[in-house]
Amino acid sequence: LVLPASEYNRNDIRKYMQSPTILQRIMTVLHIISHLDCNAGAKCLRVLSVAMTPDPDQPPGDAGRLQPLDVCSNYLEQLSRRVVPMFNTLSGKTLTAPMQTMCTELVRLFATIARATPHTHLTKEISLVPQLLEGIFYRLFPPAALKLLVHLAVYDFMVDGGVNTGNFISESYVNQSQQKLGMRDYLHEVFAHIFHRCPGLKYDILERLATAQVVQRIPTRLSFLKATLDSMNAMFYSGSWQLELQKKNPKERILMMADVDVVYEMNSKVKNRKMVVTTHDVTYLETPQEARCQVCPPDQFCPKPPVVEVRREHAHLTRCVRGYGWQMFALGFMKGGAKDPYEAADIVVCHRSGDAERLMAALHAASGPDVRFRIPIQQDAVMRDNVKKKSHADEVVLLTYAKRLVPRPLLDPEQRDCILILTETDIYEFEPNFQHWVMPPDGTGDGIWGDDKTSIGPKAKEDPIDELAIYDDDANQQRKHRARVGLGAITRFHDHVIDVEKDAKLTKAEEAKWKDVKDARDEAMTATKALGQVAASSGGGLTKAAKVMRAVEEAHRHLLVQHEHQPLSLLKQLEFGPDEESTLTMHFPGGVKIDIIFQDDSARESWREGLAYVLNRSDTASQWTRDWKSGG
């Protein structure tokens, strides 16, 4: 499940692990394991999370699919009853590394259950589905489980607020912050699914959080609640759009929907859109320009439903290129017709953590009937090389797409798209010019782009799990700031999976059709127009290698425009906003102030942890302390 293997074997093992009888045997063995002082139980929960996760293109199954989820839920309830008392005596203390790992895997499996449960065909009467799902969620998330989830959320607030470590930004605080990486994003997802599918449990969770704030005096981060409610609203919106799609085609199904900033064909302005991957195509939704009704929620589409601005057919897709960092990727597609095909690309920057990986997983799964005819996942190196060159650093601690507030006289501040970069010694702000970005011309992202295949951070050892990270939509949450923020390279995905799908059931006509599609994709990717406008218009007499070099040189000159560079040694103060917006203000000498608005709570908290790491690591920096203001 977590190592390179054939798709046939992977699916076979997944079906084996989903057997209730096999799960019961595994649970029997787990009961004799000491969960909180070793990682054996956590490893098993990790494998169960992978086994219970449905593939993006997998159609909804019957009610029998709920049986393995119910078995896992019963085990998690028993485990929760053993873990909750530990938090009752945790005041002023912290979790050990094995305890933290175990708790993270618990939340991961809860998130998997919440994600997989709606992926079940319960009844033909659509009006009854919400009631049935609400009853199922009541069973799968019993009171003991909810109590544990709230305890873990409160513990996250405690660590970020320094309740257990005091006012000093110490090595202990940094270690605790890194140990709980990933848990916060899983909590966002679990709470959002519960709020969406089971409103009755929503108030129980909010009441427990309010009790912790009043009794234990642990402030609830408003940006955490806003991110959770935003995710819930996105689920309502997706459900409403699914009903709109079924009016035209009852068989069309949404695989993934996400809020993104998109640059069409790398030559237009950045636009805020909803990207929707369905079983039939890829679309970008635009909200009508008319003022939205201030009474109805957004998922009611009042007064008008969203408009499909751009549509891309799956057969026309060529590849996905994973960007540098965890938010950005490029989606290549064919243009030019059958006689002169070439490749263009949309640049996509996702707002929420984890959405980029899930979108790429959905795109990969929907682009062909089996792995032979699906689009490859490649690695972006031109952005990596630009960032490392212009930041003068071999190791990038954090790279985040965000908004910079630029003051204007007598007007509200302007929000400028930026790439915020943190190294071990400096902070940089760049503005991206995606019209100068180029797709990897050699089909792999290697060769002329360099030999370093890591995403962010120092060179990492070869990790076969990362090579198949497309199957783990949460893999990016396992990063550590000093090692990487994005995922490792997936440059030759098909080298690690079986060439011929053993269980493929294609007719000869379908086989021939998809072979033609694959040939057209390959031809489009190798066309010189795919190298960018500068290289394509460079005139005759140049070899393809020379055109590639010219496109790369143009990218290095114009892709990133630097607006800010400040050494960390001059940093005077950091302010993490207490309001719903995930904001960060950095103060430097001379009245220089950098105001940043992050797209979600997880991105801002990653910067809290990353800054604590680099400031604590410096041998020359003074001791940083925390000053908790009222309301923050």
C-alpha positions as CSV (number, residue, x, y, z in Angstrom):
1,L,0.0,0.0,0.0
2,V,2.9,2.4,0.7
3,L,5.6,1.1,-1.6
4,P,5.9,1.0,-5.4
5,A,3.9,-1.9,-6.7
6,S,1.6,-2.8,-9.6
7,E,-1.9,-1.3,-9.5
8,Y,-3.4,-4.8,-9.7
9,N,-1.6,-5.8,-6.5
10,R,-2.4,-2.6,-4.8
11,N,-6.1,-2.8,-5.4
12,D,-6.1,-6.5,-4.4
13,I,-4.4,-5.7,-1.1
14,R,-6.9,-2.9,-0.5
15,K,-9.9,-5.2,-1.0
16,Y,-8.2,-7.7,1.3
17,M,-7.7,-5.1,4.0
18,Q,-11.4,-3.9,3.7
19,S,-12.7,-7.3,4.7
20,P,-14.5,-7.0,8.1
21,T,-13.1,-10.4,9.1
22,I,-9.5,-9.4,8.3
23,L,-10.0,-6.1,10.1
24,Q,-11.3,-7.9,13.2
25,R,-8.2,-10.1,13.3
26,I,-6.0,-7.1,13.0
27,M,-7.8,-5.3,15.8
28,T,-7.4,-8.3,18.0
29,V,-3.7,-8.2,17.6
30,L,-3.6,-4.4,18.1
31,H,-5.3,-4.8,21.5
32,I,-2.2,-6.4,22.9
33,I,0.1,-3.5,21.7
34,S,1.1,-0.7,24.0
35,H,0.0,2.2,21.8
36,L,1.4,5.2,23.6
37,D,5.0,4.3,24.0
38,C,5.8,2.7,20.6
39,N,4.8,3.4,17.0
40,A,3.6,-0.1,16.1
41,G,-0.1,0.8,16.6
42,A,0.4,4.1,14.7
43,K,1.9,2.3,11.7
44,C,-1.0,0.0,11.6
45,L,-3.4,2.9,11.7
46,R,-1.5,4.5,8.9
47,V,-1.9,1.5,6.7
48,L,-5.6,1.3,7.5
49,S,-6.0,4.9,6.5
50,V,-4.5,4.1,3.1
51,A,-6.6,0.9,2.7
52,M,-9.9,2.7,3.6
53,T,-9.3,5.6,1.2
54,P,-11.3,5.2,-2.0
55,D,-9.6,6.1,-5.3
56,P,-10.7,9.4,-6.9
57,D,-12.2,7.6,-9.9
58,Q,-13.9,4.8,-7.9
59,P,-17.7,4.8,-8.3
60,P,-19.8,4.9,-5.1
61,G,-20.3,1.4,-3.7
62,D,-23.2,-0.2,-1.9
63,A,-23.9,0.0,1.8
64,G,-21.6,-3.0,2.4
65,R,-18.7,-0.6,2.0
66,L,-19.7,0.9,5.4
67,Q,-18.8,-2.3,7.3
68,P,-15.0,-1.9,7.3
69,L,-15.5,1.8,8.3
70,D,-17.7,0.7,11.2
71,V,-15.1,-1.8,12.3
72,C,-12.4,0.9,12.3
73,S,-14.7,3.3,14.1
74,N,-15.4,0.8,16.9
75,Y,-11.7,0.3,17.4
76,L,-11.0,4.0,17.4
77,E,-13.8,4.5,20.0
78,Q,-12.1,1.9,22.3
79,L,-8.7,3.6,21.7
80,S,-10.2,7.0,22.4
81,R,-11.5,5.9,25.8
82,R,-7.9,4.9,26.7
83,V,-6.4,8.1,25.4
84,V,-8.8,10.8,26.7
85,P,-7.9,10.3,30.4
86,M,-4.3,11.1,29.4
87,F,-5.4,14.6,28.4
88,N,-7.2,15.2,31.6
89,T,-3.9,15.0,33.5
90,L,-1.8,16.8,30.8
91,S,-2.1,20.3,32.2
92,G,1.4,21.9,32.0
93,K,2.8,18.9,30.2
94,T,3.4,17.9,26.6
95,L,3.0,14.7,24.6
96,T,6.0,12.5,23.9
97,A,6.9,11.9,20.3
98,P,5.3,8.4,20.2
99,M,2.1,9.7,21.8
100,Q,2.0,12.6,19.3
101,T,2.5,10.2,16.4
102,M,-0.3,8.0,17.6
103,C,-2.7,10.9,18.0
104,T,-1.9,12.2,14.5
105,E,-2.6,8.7,13.0
106,L,-5.9,8.5,15.0
107,V,-7.1,11.8,13.5
108,R,-5.9,10.7,10.0
109,L,-8.0,7.6,10.2
110,F,-11.0,9.6,11.5
111,A,-10.5,11.9,8.5
112,T,-10.4,8.9,6.1
113,I,-13.6,7.6,7.6
114,A,-15.3,11.0,7.3
115,R,-14.2,11.3,3.7
116,A,-15.1,7.7,2.6
117,T,-18.5,7.5,4.2
118,P,-20.4,9.8,1.7
119,H,-18.8,7.8,-1.1
120,T,-21.5,5.2,-0.7
121,H,-24.7,4.6,-2.6
122,L,-27.4,4.4,0.1
123,T,-30.7,5.0,-1.8
124,K,-32.2,6.1,-5.1
125,E,-34.2,8.7,-3.2
126,I,-31.8,11.7,-3.1
127,S,-33.9,13.6,-0.6
128,L,-33.3,10.8,2.0
129,V,-29.5,10.8,1.6
130,P,-28.8,13.6,4.1
131,Q,-30.9,12.0,6.9
132,L,-29.2,8.6,6.3
133,L,-25.7,10.1,6.4
134,E,-26.5,12.0,9.5
135,G,-27.5,8.8,11.3
136,I,-24.3,7.0,10.0
137,F,-22.1,9.9,11.2
138,Y,-23.7,9.6,14.7
139,R,-22.7,6.0,14.8
140,L,-19.2,6.4,13.3
141,F,-18.3,9.4,15.5
142,P,-19.4,8.5,19.1
143,P,-19.0,10.8,22.1
144,A,-15.7,9.4,23.1
145,A,-14.3,10.1,19.6
146,L,-15.6,13.6,19.6
147,K,-14.1,14.2,23.0
148,L,-10.7,13.1,21.8
149,L,-10.9,15.2,18.7
150,V,-11.7,18.3,20.7
151,H,-8.8,17.5,23.2
152,L,-6.4,17.3,20.2
153,A,-7.6,20.6,18.8
154,V,-7.2,22.3,22.2
155,Y,-3.8,20.7,22.5
156,D,-2.9,22.3,19.2
157,F,-4.0,25.7,20.5
158,M,-1.9,25.1,23.7
159,V,1.3,24.3,21.8
160,D,0.9,27.3,19.4
161,G,0.2,29.6,22.4
162,G,3.1,28.3,24.4
163,V,0.9,27.2,27.3
164,N,3.1,24.2,28.1
165,T,6.5,25.8,27.3
166,G,6.2,29.3,28.7
167,N,6.8,32.6,27.0
168,F,10.2,31.7,25.6
169,I,10.5,30.5,22.0
170,S,12.6,27.5,23.0
171,E,13.8,24.3,21.4
172,S,11.1,22.4,23.2
173,Y,8.4,24.6,21.6
174,V,10.0,24.0,18.1
175,N,10.1,20.3,18.6
176,Q,6.5,20.1,19.8
177,S,5.4,22.2,16.8
178,Q,7.1,19.9,14.3
179,Q,5.8,16.7,16.0
180,K,2.2,17.7,15.5
181,L,2.6,18.7,11.8
182,G,-0.3,17.3,9.9
183,M,-2.7,16.8,12.8
184,R,-4.2,20.3,12.4
185,D,-5.1,19.7,8.8
186,Y,-6.8,16.4,9.6
187,L,-8.8,18.1,12.4
188,H,-9.9,20.7,9.8
189,E,-11.2,18.0,7.6
190,V,-12.9,15.9,10.2
191,F,-14.7,18.8,11.8
192,A,-15.8,20.1,8.4
193,H,-17.3,16.8,7.4
194,I,-19.1,16.4,10.7
195,F,-20.4,20.0,10.5
196,H,-21.6,19.3,7.0
197,R,-23.1,15.8,7.4
198,C,-24.2,15.9,11.0
199,P,-25.3,19.3,12.2
200,G,-26.4,17.9,15.5
201,L,-22.8,17.1,16.5
202,K,-21.6,20.5,15.4
203,Y,-22.9,22.2,18.5
204,D,-21.4,19.5,20.7
205,I,-18.0,20.2,19.3
206,L,-18.3,24.0,19.5
207,E,-19.6,23.7,23.1
208,R,-16.6,21.7,24.1
209,L,-14.2,24.2,22.5
210,A,-16.0,27.0,24.3
211,T,-15.7,25.2,27.6
212,A,-11.9,24.8,27.1
213,Q,-11.7,28.5,26.4
214,V,-13.6,29.5,29.5
215,V,-12.5,26.8,32.0
216,Q,-9.0,26.1,30.9
217,R,-8.4,29.6,29.6
218,I,-7.0,28.3,26.3
219,P,-8.1,30.7,23.5
220,T,-9.6,29.1,20.4
221,R,-8.0,30.4,17.3
222,L,-10.6,32.1,15.2
223,S,-8.8,31.5,12.0
224,F,-9.0,27.7,12.8
225,L,-12.7,27.9,13.1
226,K,-13.0,30.1,9.9
227,A,-10.9,27.6,7.9
228,T,-13.1,24.7,9.2
229,L,-16.4,26.6,8.3
230,D,-14.9,27.5,4.9
231,S,-14.3,23.8,4.2
232,M,-17.8,23.0,5.3
233,N,-19.3,25.7,3.0
234,A,-17.1,24.3,0.1
235,M,-18.7,20.9,0.7
236,F,-22.2,22.4,0.5
237,Y,-21.2,24.3,-2.6
238,S,-19.9,21.1,-4.2
239,G,-23.1,19.2,-3.4
240,S,-25.2,21.9,-5.0
241,W,-23.1,22.0,-8.2
242,Q,-23.3,18.2,-8.3
243,L,-27.1,18.5,-8.5
244,E,-26.7,21.1,-11.3
245,L,-24.5,18.6,-13.3
246,Q,-27.0,15.7,-12.8
247,K,-29.7,17.8,-14.5
248,K,-27.7,17.6,-17.7
249,N,-26.0,14.2,-17.2
250,P,-27.0,11.9,-14.4
251,K,-23.8,9.9,-14.7
252,E,-21.4,12.8,-14.3
253,R,-19.8,12.9,-10.8
254,I,-17.6,15.5,-9.1
255,L,-14.2,14.0,-8.1
256,M,-12.7,17.2,-6.6
257,M,-13.6,20.9,-6.3
258,A,-11.2,23.5,-4.9
259,D,-10.8,27.3,-4.7
260,V,-7.8,28.3,-6.8
261,D,-6.1,31.2,-8.4
262,V,-5.6,30.3,-12.1
263,V,-3.6,31.7,-15.0
264,Y,-5.1,30.5,-18.2
265,E,-2.5,29.4,-20.8
266,M,0.2,31.2,-18.8
267,N,-0.6,34.5,-20.6
268,S,-3.5,36.0,-18.7
269,K,-4.1,37.7,-15.3
270,V,-4.5,35.7,-12.1
271,K,-8.2,34.9,-11.6
272,N,-9.9,33.5,-8.5
273,R,-12.0,30.6,-9.6
274,K,-13.4,27.2,-8.5
275,M,-11.7,24.3,-10.2
276,V,-13.9,21.3,-10.7
277,V,-12.7,17.9,-11.8
278,T,-15.5,15.5,-12.8
279,T,-15.6,12.1,-14.4
280,H,-16.2,13.9,-17.8
281,D,-13.9,17.0,-17.9
282,V,-12.2,19.8,-16.0
283,T,-14.0,23.1,-15.6
284,Y,-13.3,26.5,-14.0
285,L,-16.4,28.2,-12.4
286,E,-16.9,31.9,-12.3
287,T,-19.3,33.6,-10.0
288,P,-21.7,35.9,-11.8
289,Q,-20.8,39.6,-11.7
290,E,-24.2,40.5,-10.3
291,A,-24.3,41.2,-6.5
292,R,-24.9,38.0,-4.7
293,C,-27.9,37.7,-2.4
294,Q,-27.0,38.6,1.1
295,V,-29.6,36.3,2.6
296,C,-29.1,33.0,0.9
297,P,-25.9,31.0,1.5
298,P,-23.5,30.7,-1.5
299,D,-24.5,27.1,-2.2
300,Q,-28.1,28.2,-3.1
301,F,-26.7,30.0,-6.2
302,C,-28.9,33.0,-5.7
303,P,-29.7,34.9,-7.8
304,K,-27.8,32.9,-10.6
305,P,-25.7,29.8,-10.6
306,P,-22.0,30.0,-11.4
307,V,-20.8,30.1,-15.0
308,V,-18.4,27.6,-16.6
309,E,-15.7,29.9,-17.9
310,V,-13.3,27.3,-19.3
311,R,-13.7,23.6,-20.0
312,R,-10.9,21.1,-20.6
313,E,-11.6,17.5,-21.8
314,H,-9.8,14.7,-20.1
315,A,-8.7,13.3,-23.5
316,H,-7.0,16.6,-24.3
317,L,-4.9,16.7,-21.0
318,T,-1.2,16.0,-21.4
319,R,0.4,16.1,-18.0
320,C,0.5,17.6,-14.5
321,V,3.6,19.4,-13.3
322,R,3.9,19.6,-9.5
323,G,5.1,23.1,-8.6
324,Y,7.8,24.1,-6.1
325,G,6.0,24.1,-2.8
326,W,2.7,22.5,-1.9
327,Q,0.1,24.9,-3.5
328,M,1.0,25.3,-7.2
329,F,0.8,22.9,-10.1
330,A,0.5,23.2,-13.9
331,L,-2.1,21.4,-16.0
332,G,-1.0,20.8,-19.6
333,F,-3.5,20.3,-22.4
334,M,-3.4,20.0,-26.2
335,K,-4.1,22.8,-28.6
336,G,-3.7,23.4,-32.4
337,G,-5.9,20.5,-33.7
338,A,-4.9,17.2,-35.1
339,K,-2.6,18.6,-37.8
340,D,-0.4,20.8,-35.6
341,P,-0.9,19.8,-32.0
342,Y,1.1,21.6,-29.3
343,E,0.9,22.0,-25.6
344,A,-0.4,24.8,-23.5
345,A,-0.8,25.0,-19.7
346,D,-2.9,26.5,-16.9
347,I,-1.1,27.5,-13.8
348,V,-3.1,26.6,-10.7
349,V,-2.4,27.9,-7.2
350,C,-4.6,26.3,-4.5
351,H,-5.9,28.1,-1.5
352,R,-6.2,25.3,1.0
353,S,-3.6,22.9,2.2
354,G,-3.7,19.5,0.5
355,D,-6.0,20.6,-2.4
356,A,-3.2,20.6,-4.9
357,E,-2.3,16.9,-4.3
358,R,-6.0,15.9,-4.3
359,L,-6.6,17.7,-7.6
360,M,-3.6,16.1,-9.2
361,A,-4.7,12.7,-8.0
362,A,-8.2,13.2,-9.4
363,L,-6.8,14.5,-12.7
364,H,-4.5,11.5,-13.0
365,A,-7.2,9.0,-12.2
366,A,-9.8,10.6,-14.6
367,S,-7.4,11.1,-17.5
368,G,-7.5,7.5,-18.7
369,P,-9.1,4.1,-18.1
370,D,-5.9,2.6,-16.6
371,V,-2.4,3.6,-15.8
372,R,-1.1,3.1,-19.3
373,F,-3.2,5.9,-20.7
374,R,-3.2,8.4,-17.8
375,I,-1.3,11.6,-17.8
376,P,2.1,11.6,-16.0
377,I,2.9,13.6,-12.9
378,Q,6.2,15.5,-13.3
379,Q,8.3,17.9,-11.3
380,D,8.8,21.6,-11.8
381,A,12.4,22.6,-11.7
382,V,12.4,26.0,-13.3
383,M,10.7,27.6,-10.3
384,R,13.0,25.6,-8.0
385,D,16.1,26.9,-9.7
386,N,14.8,30.4,-9.8
387,V,14.0,30.4,-6.1
388,K,17.3,29.0,-5.1
389,K,19.3,31.3,-7.3
390,K,17.5,34.5,-6.3
391,S,17.3,33.7,-2.6
392,H,21.0,32.7,-2.5
393,A,20.1,29.6,-0.5
394,D,20.5,25.9,-0.9
395,E,17.9,25.2,1.7
396,V,14.4,26.8,1.6
397,V,12.6,26.4,4.8
398,L,9.2,27.7,3.6
399,L,7.6,28.8,0.4
400,T,4.0,30.0,0.4
401,Y,1.8,31.8,-2.1
402,A,0.0,34.5,-0.3
403,K,-1.2,38.2,-0.5
404,R,1.0,41.2,0.5
405,L,-0.8,44.3,1.7
406,V,0.7,47.3,0.0
407,P,-0.2,50.7,1.5
408,R,-1.8,53.3,-0.7
409,P,-2.3,57.0,0.2
410,L,-6.0,57.7,1.2
411,L,-7.0,54.3,0.0
412,D,-7.3,50.8,1.4
413,P,-4.2,48.7,1.0
414,E,-3.8,46.8,-2.2
415,Q,-3.5,43.0,-2.1
416,R,-0.6,41.9,-4.3
417,D,0.0,38.2,-5.2
418,C,3.3,37.1,-3.9
419,I,5.6,34.2,-3.1
420,L,6.8,34.5,0.4
421,I,10.1,32.6,1.1
422,L,11.8,31.9,4.3
423,T,15.4,30.7,4.4
424,E,17.6,30.1,7.5
425,T,18.9,33.7,7.3
426,D,16.5,35.8,5.2
427,I,12.9,36.6,4.2
428,Y,12.1,37.3,0.6
429,E,8.9,38.4,-1.3
430,F,8.7,37.8,-5.0
431,E,5.9,38.5,-7.5
432,P,5.5,35.7,-10.0
433,N,5.2,36.3,-13.7
434,F,3.8,33.0,-14.9
435,Q,3.8,34.0,-18.5
436,H,7.6,33.3,-18.4
437,W,7.2,29.9,-16.9
438,V,7.9,26.9,-19.2
439,M,6.8,23.3,-19.1
440,P,9.6,20.6,-18.7
441,P,10.5,20.0,-22.4
442,D,12.2,16.6,-22.0
443,G,9.1,14.9,-20.4
444,T,10.6,14.3,-17.0
445,G,11.7,17.6,-15.4
446,D,15.3,16.3,-15.3
447,G,18.2,16.9,-17.7
448,I,18.7,20.6,-18.4
449,W,16.8,21.5,-15.3
450,G,19.4,19.9,-13.0
451,D,19.8,16.8,-10.9
452,D,18.3,17.9,-7.6
453,K,14.8,16.3,-7.5
454,T,13.9,17.5,-4.0
455,S,11.0,19.9,-3.7
456,I,12.1,22.2,-0.9
457,G,15.0,21.8,1.5
458,P,18.3,19.9,1.4
459,K,18.8,16.9,-0.8
460,A,16.7,14.1,0.5
461,K,17.5,10.4,0.2
462,E,15.6,8.4,-2.3
463,D,12.2,7.6,-0.7
464,P,10.0,5.2,-2.6
465,I,6.9,6.3,-0.6
466,D,7.3,9.8,-2.1
467,E,7.4,8.3,-5.6
468,L,3.8,7.2,-5.2
469,A,2.7,10.2,-3.2
470,I,-0.1,10.6,-5.8
471,Y,-2.0,7.9,-3.9
472,D,-1.6,9.6,-0.6
473,D,-3.4,12.9,-0.8
474,D,-2.2,13.9,2.6
475,A,1.5,13.1,2.1
476,N,2.4,16.8,2.0
477,Q,1.3,17.2,5.6
478,Q,4.2,14.9,6.7
479,R,6.8,17.5,5.7
480,K,9.2,19.0,8.2
481,H,10.2,22.6,7.6
482,R,13.9,22.1,7.4
483,A,13.6,19.2,5.0
484,R,10.8,20.1,2.7
485,V,7.5,21.9,2.5
486,G,6.2,20.3,-0.7
487,L,6.6,16.6,-1.7
488,G,9.5,14.8,-3.2
489,A,9.8,14.6,-6.9
490,I,7.6,12.3,-8.9
491,T,9.4,12.5,-12.2
492,R,9.0,9.0,-13.6
493,F,5.7,7.8,-12.1
494,H,5.1,5.1,-14.7
495,D,8.5,3.5,-14.0
496,H,7.0,2.3,-10.6
497,V,3.8,0.9,-11.7
498,I,3.0,-2.1,-13.9
499,D,3.1,-1.3,-17.6
500,V,0.0,-3.3,-18.5
501,E,-3.1,-3.2,-16.2
502,K,-3.9,-6.8,-15.5
503,D,-7.5,-6.2,-14.7
504,A,-8.2,-3.7,-17.6
505,K,-11.3,-4.5,-19.4
506,L,-11.1,-2.5,-22.7
507,T,-12.4,-3.6,-26.0
508,K,-10.1,-3.5,-29.0
509,A,-11.8,-0.4,-30.2
510,E,-11.3,1.4,-26.8
511,E,-7.7,0.2,-26.7
512,A,-7.0,1.7,-30.1
513,K,-8.8,4.9,-29.2
514,W,-6.8,5.5,-26.1
515,K,-3.5,4.6,-27.8
516,D,-4.3,7.3,-30.3
517,V,-5.0,9.7,-27.4
518,K,-1.6,8.8,-25.9
519,D,0.2,9.3,-29.1
520,A,-1.4,12.7,-29.6
521,R,-0.4,13.7,-26.1
522,D,3.2,12.7,-26.6
523,E,3.3,14.6,-29.9
524,A,1.9,17.8,-28.3
525,M,4.5,17.6,-25.4
526,T,7.4,17.4,-27.8
527,A,6.3,20.2,-30.1
528,T,8.6,23.3,-30.0
529,K,5.6,25.5,-29.1
530,A,5.6,23.8,-25.7
531,L,8.8,25.5,-24.9
532,G,7.3,28.9,-24.5
533,Q,6.6,31.9,-26.8
534,V,10.2,33.1,-26.8
535,A,11.7,29.8,-27.9
536,A,9.0,29.1,-30.4
537,S,9.4,32.4,-32.1
538,S,13.2,32.4,-32.2
539,G,13.3,31.6,-35.9
540,G,14.9,28.9,-37.8
541,G,18.4,27.6,-37.5
542,L,18.2,26.7,-33.8
543,T,18.1,23.2,-32.5
544,K,15.6,22.1,-29.9
545,A,18.2,22.2,-27.2
546,A,19.1,25.8,-28.1
547,K,15.4,26.8,-27.9
548,V,15.1,25.1,-24.6
549,M,18.1,27.1,-23.3
550,R,16.6,30.3,-24.6
551,A,13.3,29.6,-22.8
552,V,15.1,28.8,-19.6
553,E,17.2,32.0,-19.8
554,E,14.0,34.0,-20.2
555,A,12.4,32.3,-17.2
556,H,15.4,33.0,-15.1
557,R,15.4,36.7,-16.0
558,H,11.6,37.4,-15.7
559,L,9.8,34.7,-13.8
560,L,10.3,36.2,-10.3
561,V,10.3,39.9,-9.5
562,Q,11.8,40.7,-6.1
563,H,9.9,43.2,-4.0
564,E,11.3,42.6,-0.5
565,H,14.5,41.1,1.1
566,Q,15.1,41.4,4.8
567,P,17.7,39.6,6.9
568,L,16.2,37.7,9.9
569,S,18.9,39.2,12.1
570,L,17.1,42.6,11.8
571,L,13.7,41.2,12.6
572,K,12.2,43.1,15.6
573,Q,8.7,41.7,16.1
574,L,6.2,39.3,14.7
575,E,2.4,39.7,15.0
576,F,0.0,36.8,14.4
577,G,-3.5,38.3,14.0
578,P,-6.2,37.2,16.4
579,D,-9.1,37.7,13.9
580,E,-10.6,35.3,11.4
581,E,-8.2,36.2,8.7
582,S,-4.9,34.4,8.8
583,T,-2.5,37.3,8.9
584,L,1.1,37.8,9.8
585,T,2.9,41.2,10.3
586,M,6.8,41.3,10.4
587,H,8.5,44.5,11.7
588,F,12.0,45.5,10.7
589,P,14.1,48.6,11.4
590,G,13.3,51.9,9.7
591,G,9.5,51.4,10.0
592,V,9.5,48.6,7.4
593,K,6.5,46.4,7.9
594,I,5.5,43.4,5.9
595,D,1.8,42.6,6.1
596,I,0.8,39.1,4.8
597,I,-2.7,37.5,4.4
598,F,-2.5,33.7,4.0
599,Q,-5.0,31.7,2.1
600,D,-5.8,29.4,5.0
601,D,-5.0,28.8,8.7
602,S,-2.6,25.9,8.1
603,A,-0.3,28.1,5.9
604,R,-0.1,30.8,8.6
605,E,0.6,28.3,11.3
606,S,3.3,26.7,9.2
607,W,5.0,30.1,9.2
608,R,4.6,30.4,13.0
609,E,6.4,27.1,13.3
610,G,9.0,27.8,10.6
611,L,9.9,31.1,12.0
612,A,10.3,29.7,15.5
613,Y,12.6,27.0,14.0
614,V,15.0,29.4,12.2
615,L,15.0,31.9,15.0
616,N,15.7,29.3,17.6
617,R,18.4,27.7,15.5
618,S,20.4,30.9,15.0
619,D,23.5,31.0,17.3
620,T,23.7,34.8,17.2
621,A,20.0,35.7,17.5
622,S,18.6,37.0,20.9
623,Q,16.1,35.0,22.9
624,W,12.6,35.5,21.4
625,T,9.7,35.7,23.8
626,R,5.9,35.6,23.3
627,D,3.6,38.4,24.4
628,W,-0.1,37.2,24.3
629,K,-2.3,40.2,23.8
630,S,-5.9,40.2,24.9
631,G,-8.3,38.8,22.2
632,G,-5.4,37.0,20.5
